[in-house]
Amino acid sequence: MGTLLILALVLRLLPLPDPLAIRLDSRFLPPLSGAHVLGTDDLGRDLLGRLLLGLSVTLMVSIGSAVLAFAFGLVG
């Protein structure tokens, strides 16, 4: 859990390609091909960047819901 939290926090500092940019010229690249460590999807988006972006969103939602549940638990 700690490693995932650190990865989510330093995501903005890593020199990764934009996970939302569509590059049709680099569709379905295999892993370890150039700048794409995990390859690309059918729209040419970097899979590692998309994975880390999803990780940060998931952690924000889960930590936010735990804090909210804790706050409601204190009141009730």
Stockholm file with secondary structure:
# STOCKHOLM 1.0

chainA/1-76         MGTLLILALVLRLLPLPDPLAIRLDSRFLPPLSGAHVLGTDDLGRDLLGRLLLGLSVTLMVSIGSAVLAFAFGLVG
#=GR chainA/1-76 SS CHHHHHHHHSGGGSCCCCTTCCCGGGTTCCTTBTTBSSCBCTTCCBHHHHHHHHHHHHHHHHHHHHHHHHHHHHHC
#=GC SS_cons        CHHHHHHHHSGGGSCCCCTTCCCGGGTTCCTTBTTBSSCBCTTCCBHHHHHHHHHHHHHHHHHHHHHHHHHHHHHC
//
